[in-house]
Amino acid sequence: MIEHLLTYDRALFVWINSAGSSIWDPFWLVVTDKWSSLPLYLLLLLLLRRYYNWRQVLETLLVVALMILVTDQLANLFKYILVQRPRPCQEAALQDQLRMVAAYCGRYGYFSAHAASAAALASFFIRWIKHNITAAPESDSGQTSARFNKLVLGIIPALLLVWAFSLGYSRIYLGVHYPLDVLTGWFVGTALGGFVFYPVQQGIINRSVKFQKQ
């Protein structure tokens, strides 16, 4: 059964990877680059500051950093010790069908740390946004603040989902991960993001000063 799953995984990889073109290659190289996500990180930082004082911002950032570190190390544990599945760009049988777009190809790929970290961040902040916007009391700024909250609740979660999906997809497109690597990364990251959020909710979000800035 596992072999059948891997066969389908390879076939899906070849279909996605071979569907690319040189026109789109630069775009997906930008998507997968770590620096291209900086505007999103800045946006999330600004949102944290809007609802938190600086102490809570720093506490939340520390928790998120630890979450990403754990996600990355868990992916490395699977890749280099537990599974050791070669990346598609390392498979001799696929070389005639592979479009290798990325400049570098690591040795093992299950599961994708890029996909897992993106999913963990998206999962955490989607929960954080929904909790804060839903729980936020009426502010002194009235309708303007209410419209802003509604805008955040409607747009940012969707933006995070598109970002996490695009980052995972880029790893397949560029030839460095199988779809199963990315799907597992999304699953693990989503679970970790939800798991980490609830202690943060109890320890930081539910304090009496949560909507006051110092």
Order of alpha helices (4+ residues) and beta strands (2+ residues): alpha-alpha-alpha-alpha-alpha-alpha-alpha
